[in-house]
Amino acid sequence: MWATCCNWFCLDGQPEEVPPSQGARTQAYSNPGYSSFPSPTGSEPSCKACGAHFANMARKQTCLDCKKSFCLTCSSQVGNGPRLCLLCQRFRATAFQREELMKMKVKELRDYLSLHDISTEMCREKEELVFLVLGQQPAVPQEGRTRALSPDLPEQQTFLSQPHASMVPPPSAGLPVSPAQATSVPPAQAQERQQSLDSEDSFVPGRRASLSDLTHLEDIEGLTVRQLKEILARNFVNYKGCCEKWELMERVTRLYKDQKGLQHLGGAVPSGLEENLCKICMDSPIDCVLLECGHMVTCTKCGKRMNECPICRQYVIRAVHVFRS
């Protein structure tokens, strides 16, 4: 607009209002992430074994052991017992005995632990998987355990189901029973029980196996693969390339014989001749070579603690156990 208040043509500073059109409407705020379509539903339940979707919820069955959902094909019910999946039923048939579990495949052990949401990433041996399965075994009734152990022997099942008190004959009415006679244990059973306790104390599960735990060569046959590797590793014996257990047993046997021979040699040396004794502890025989200088002046236990050779003062890279011919 033009103003003529002071004989000058001036431009009015107020903007001219534009009337809104008849067809325009005020638009409300809209969320771009909003959709008028309903949100998608969650994934349909499916069988844990075969992956088939449950079109009919009546086909959905829950395993009593692992609490996972299975179809009618992948689960079964024996008699009046609980409904179990085929894998859990196969494990219950073993009555969770260690000998029976060791006969199963590694894949079956891992699948069973996976159903129970137990990680097996740190397991390297089959025995470790069996240990985890034994820790997760469900409560199996005594009747089912006896039936799984001897399905074809009803007499044995009846004998096992009898209480232990029935095996002890009742005392006669005319003869009094002395306390010493009631609590007496045969000497043979006491000796066997003491031997079993000694064998259990020699190999504690929480402690690493050592060569000092072995008293006879026959004890090597009762060691596991893990214990054999621990003994070889503690004595600086390389076991790479050993694919079978008998190869590890052969090296442990050779190590045991060599250790006994060195102990006998160290004990037979006179006090004036100390060439074969460790120059650090003066107790154990020399059975270690220091690399890279190659000097043999210490035993294995003292050699692994050495930072430098006591003769040439060269830095010790490795301390290797050696066998004497």
C-alpha positions as CSV (number, residue, x, y, z in Angstrom):
1,M,0.0,0.0,0.0
2,W,1.2,3.5,-0.7
3,A,1.0,6.3,2.0
4,T,0.8,10.1,1.2
5,C,1.1,11.5,4.8
6,C,4.2,13.7,4.1
7,N,3.9,14.3,0.3
8,W,6.2,11.4,-0.2
9,F,5.2,8.1,-1.6
10,C,6.2,5.5,1.1
11,L,5.7,1.8,1.2
12,D,3.6,0.5,4.0
13,G,5.7,-2.1,6.1
14,Q,2.7,-4.2,7.2
15,P,2.4,-7.3,4.9
16,E,-0.9,-7.7,3.2
17,E,-2.9,-10.6,4.6
18,V,-3.7,-13.2,2.0
19,P,-7.1,-14.7,2.6
20,P,-7.1,-18.5,2.8
21,S,-8.6,-20.4,0.0
22,Q,-11.9,-22.1,0.5
23,G,-10.6,-25.6,-0.3
24,A,-7.5,-25.5,2.0
25,R,-7.8,-27.0,5.5
26,T,-5.6,-27.0,8.5
27,Q,-3.5,-30.3,8.4
28,A,-3.0,-32.0,11.8
29,Y,0.4,-33.4,12.9
30,S,1.1,-36.8,11.6
31,N,3.7,-39.3,12.7
32,P,5.7,-40.7,9.8
33,G,6.4,-44.0,11.7
34,Y,2.7,-44.6,12.3
35,S,0.9,-47.1,10.1
36,S,-2.8,-47.8,10.1
37,F,-2.1,-51.5,9.4
38,P,-2.0,-53.8,12.4
39,S,1.4,-54.8,13.8
40,P,2.7,-58.2,12.6
41,T,2.1,-61.1,15.0
42,G,5.0,-63.0,16.5
43,S,6.5,-66.0,15.0
44,E,4.3,-69.0,15.0
45,P,5.3,-71.8,17.4
46,S,7.0,-74.7,15.8
47,C,8.4,-78.1,16.7
48,K,11.9,-78.0,18.3
49,A,13.0,-81.1,16.5
50,C,11.5,-81.0,12.9
51,G,10.6,-77.3,12.7
52,A,7.0,-77.9,11.6
53,H,4.5,-75.1,12.5
54,F,1.6,-76.0,14.7
55,A,-1.4,-75.2,12.5
56,N,-3.6,-76.8,15.2
57,M,-2.6,-76.2,18.8
58,A,-3.9,-79.6,19.7
59,R,-0.8,-81.1,18.0
60,K,1.5,-79.1,20.3
61,Q,3.0,-81.2,23.0
62,T,5.4,-80.1,25.8
63,C,8.2,-82.4,26.9
64,L,8.2,-82.9,30.7
65,D,12.0,-83.0,30.8
66,C,13.3,-80.1,28.6
67,K,10.0,-78.1,28.6
68,K,10.2,-77.5,24.9
69,S,7.4,-77.8,22.4
70,F,7.3,-80.8,20.0
71,C,4.8,-82.3,17.6
72,L,3.1,-85.7,18.0
73,T,5.6,-87.3,15.7
74,C,8.7,-86.1,17.6
75,S,7.3,-87.0,21.1
76,S,5.9,-90.1,22.6
77,Q,4.4,-91.4,25.8
78,V,5.2,-94.9,27.1
79,G,2.4,-96.4,29.1
80,N,1.2,-94.1,31.8
81,G,4.5,-92.2,32.0
82,P,5.0,-88.6,31.1
83,R,5.2,-87.4,27.5
84,L,8.8,-86.8,26.5
85,C,10.6,-85.9,23.3
86,L,12.5,-88.7,21.6
87,L,15.9,-87.4,22.7
88,C,15.0,-87.0,26.3
89,Q,13.3,-90.5,26.2
90,R,16.6,-92.0,24.9
91,F,18.5,-90.4,27.7
92,R,16.0,-91.6,30.3
93,A,16.4,-95.1,29.0
94,T,20.1,-95.0,30.1
95,A,19.0,-94.3,33.7
96,F,21.7,-91.6,33.6
97,Q,24.4,-94.1,34.2
98,R,27.9,-92.8,33.4
99,E,28.9,-96.0,31.5
100,E,25.7,-95.8,29.3
101,L,26.2,-92.1,28.6
102,M,29.7,-92.6,27.5
103,K,28.4,-94.9,24.8
104,M,26.2,-92.2,23.2
105,K,27.4,-89.9,20.4
106,V,28.8,-86.5,21.1
107,K,26.2,-84.9,18.9
108,E,23.4,-86.4,21.1
109,L,25.0,-85.2,24.2
110,R,25.4,-81.6,22.8
111,D,21.8,-81.7,21.5
112,Y,20.5,-82.7,25.0
113,L,22.4,-80.0,26.7
114,S,21.2,-77.5,24.1
115,L,17.6,-78.4,24.9
116,H,18.3,-77.6,28.5
117,D,19.9,-74.2,27.6
118,I,23.4,-75.3,28.8
119,S,26.4,-74.0,26.9
120,T,29.0,-76.5,25.7
121,E,31.5,-74.1,24.2
122,M,34.2,-74.8,26.8
123,C,33.8,-78.6,26.6
124,R,36.7,-80.3,24.8
125,E,36.3,-83.9,26.0
126,K,33.3,-86.2,25.9
127,E,33.7,-86.8,29.6
128,E,33.0,-83.1,30.2
129,L,29.7,-83.4,28.3
130,V,28.7,-86.5,30.3
131,F,29.5,-84.6,33.5
132,L,27.2,-81.8,32.5
133,V,24.4,-84.3,31.6
134,L,24.8,-85.9,35.0
135,G,24.4,-82.5,36.7
136,Q,21.1,-81.9,34.8
137,Q,19.5,-85.3,35.3
138,P,15.8,-85.1,36.3
139,A,14.3,-86.9,39.2
140,V,13.9,-90.5,38.0
141,P,11.8,-92.8,40.2
142,Q,13.5,-95.9,41.6
143,E,11.1,-98.2,39.7
144,G,11.9,-96.6,36.4
145,R,15.6,-96.7,37.1
146,T,15.4,-100.4,37.9
147,R,13.3,-101.1,34.9
148,A,15.8,-99.3,32.6
149,L,18.7,-101.3,34.1
150,S,17.1,-104.8,33.8
151,P,14.0,-104.9,31.6
152,D,14.2,-108.6,31.1
153,L,15.0,-109.7,34.6
154,P,11.9,-109.5,36.8
155,E,13.6,-111.4,39.6
156,Q,16.5,-109.0,39.8
157,Q,14.1,-106.1,39.7
158,T,12.2,-107.6,42.7
159,F,15.5,-108.1,44.5
160,L,16.6,-104.5,44.0
161,S,13.3,-103.1,45.1
162,Q,13.5,-104.8,48.4
163,P,14.7,-102.7,51.3
164,H,18.2,-103.2,52.6
165,A,16.9,-104.1,56.0
166,S,15.3,-107.3,54.7
167,M,18.7,-108.6,53.7
168,V,19.9,-108.8,57.3
169,P,18.5,-111.9,59.0
170,P,16.6,-111.3,62.2
171,P,18.2,-112.4,65.4
172,S,16.8,-115.3,67.2
173,A,14.7,-114.7,70.3
174,G,16.8,-116.7,72.6
175,L,20.2,-115.2,71.8
176,P,20.9,-111.6,72.7
177,V,22.7,-109.4,70.2
178,S,25.7,-107.5,71.4
179,P,26.5,-104.0,70.1
180,A,29.9,-105.1,68.8
181,Q,28.3,-107.9,66.8
182,A,25.6,-105.6,65.4
183,T,28.2,-103.0,64.2
184,S,30.9,-105.4,63.1
185,V,32.2,-105.2,59.5
186,P,34.1,-108.0,57.9
187,P,37.8,-107.2,57.5
188,A,37.7,-107.8,53.7
189,Q,35.0,-105.2,53.3
190,A,36.8,-102.7,55.5
191,Q,40.0,-103.2,53.4
192,E,38.2,-102.7,50.1
193,R,36.4,-99.6,51.5
194,Q,39.8,-98.2,52.6
195,Q,41.3,-98.9,49.2
196,S,38.4,-97.1,47.4
197,L,38.8,-94.1,49.7
198,D,42.6,-94.0,49.0
199,S,42.0,-94.1,45.3
200,E,39.4,-91.3,45.5
201,D,41.8,-89.2,47.6
202,S,44.7,-89.7,45.1
203,F,42.7,-88.1,42.2
204,V,40.7,-85.1,43.5
205,P,38.5,-83.7,40.7
206,G,39.4,-80.1,41.5
207,R,43.1,-80.7,41.5
208,R,45.3,-81.3,38.4
209,A,46.8,-84.7,38.0
210,S,50.4,-85.2,38.8
211,L,53.0,-87.8,38.3
212,S,53.4,-88.2,42.0
213,D,49.9,-89.5,42.2
214,L,50.9,-92.7,40.5
215,T,52.2,-95.5,42.7
216,H,52.1,-98.4,40.1
217,L,52.1,-98.7,36.4
218,E,48.6,-100.1,36.6
219,D,47.3,-96.7,37.8
220,I,48.0,-95.2,34.4
221,E,45.2,-97.3,32.8
222,G,42.6,-95.7,35.1
223,L,43.5,-92.1,34.0
224,T,41.4,-90.1,31.6
225,V,42.6,-88.4,28.5
226,R,42.6,-85.1,30.3
227,Q,44.6,-86.3,33.2
228,L,47.2,-87.9,30.9
229,K,47.6,-84.6,29.1
230,E,47.9,-82.7,32.4
231,I,50.7,-85.0,33.6
232,L,52.6,-84.6,30.3
233,A,52.2,-80.9,30.3
234,R,53.4,-80.5,33.9
235,N,56.5,-82.5,33.0
236,F,57.2,-80.5,29.8
237,V,56.5,-83.5,27.5
238,N,55.0,-82.6,24.1
239,Y,51.9,-84.6,23.2
240,K,51.1,-83.0,19.9
241,G,50.2,-85.5,17.3
242,C,48.8,-88.0,19.7
243,C,45.3,-88.9,18.4
244,E,44.6,-92.0,20.5
245,K,44.6,-92.6,24.2
246,W,47.1,-95.4,24.1
247,E,49.7,-93.0,22.6
248,L,49.3,-90.7,25.7
249,M,49.4,-93.7,28.0
250,E,52.6,-94.9,26.3
251,R,54.3,-91.5,26.9
252,V,53.1,-91.3,30.5
253,T,54.4,-94.9,31.1
254,R,57.8,-93.9,29.6
255,L,57.9,-90.8,31.8
256,Y,57.0,-92.8,34.9
257,K,59.7,-95.3,34.3
258,D,62.3,-92.6,33.5
259,Q,61.3,-90.7,36.7
260,K,61.7,-93.9,38.8
261,G,65.0,-94.6,37.2
262,L,66.3,-91.1,37.9
263,Q,65.2,-91.3,41.5
264,H,67.0,-94.7,41.9
265,L,70.0,-93.2,40.2
266,G,70.0,-90.1,42.4
267,G,69.7,-92.2,45.6
268,A,72.5,-94.6,44.6
269,V,75.0,-91.8,44.0
270,P,77.5,-91.4,46.8
271,S,77.7,-88.2,48.7
272,G,81.0,-87.3,47.1
273,L,79.7,-87.7,43.5
274,E,77.0,-85.2,42.8
275,E,77.3,-84.8,39.0
276,N,73.8,-86.2,38.4
277,L,72.0,-84.0,40.9
278,C,70.4,-80.6,40.2
279,K,72.8,-77.7,40.9
280,I,69.9,-75.6,42.2
281,C,68.0,-77.8,44.7
282,M,70.7,-80.6,45.0
283,D,67.8,-83.0,45.6
284,S,66.4,-84.2,42.2
285,P,68.4,-85.7,39.4
286,I,69.2,-83.6,36.3
287,D,66.4,-84.2,33.7
288,C,66.1,-80.9,31.9
289,V,67.9,-79.0,29.1
290,L,67.8,-75.2,28.9
291,L,67.2,-73.7,25.5
292,E,68.8,-72.2,23.6
293,C,72.2,-72.7,25.3
294,G,71.7,-76.4,25.8
295,H,73.1,-76.8,29.2
296,M,71.9,-79.5,31.5
297,V,72.4,-78.4,35.1
298,T,68.9,-78.4,36.7
299,C,65.9,-80.6,37.2
300,T,62.6,-79.8,35.4
301,K,61.0,-78.0,38.4
302,C,64.0,-75.7,38.9
303,G,64.6,-75.2,35.2
304,K,61.1,-73.8,34.5
305,R,61.8,-71.2,37.2
306,M,65.1,-70.0,35.7
307,N,65.2,-66.8,33.8
308,E,68.8,-67.2,32.7
309,C,71.3,-70.1,32.5
310,P,73.4,-70.3,35.7
311,I,76.5,-71.2,33.6
312,C,76.5,-68.9,30.6
313,R,73.9,-66.3,31.8
314,Q,72.0,-66.7,28.5
315,Y,68.3,-66.0,28.5
316,V,66.2,-69.2,28.9
317,I,63.5,-69.5,26.3
318,R,62.3,-73.0,27.3
319,A,63.0,-75.7,29.7
320,V,62.5,-79.1,28.1
321,H,62.2,-82.4,29.9
322,V,64.6,-85.1,28.5
323,F,64.6,-88.9,28.7
324,R,67.8,-90.8,29.5
325,S,68.5,-93.8,27.3
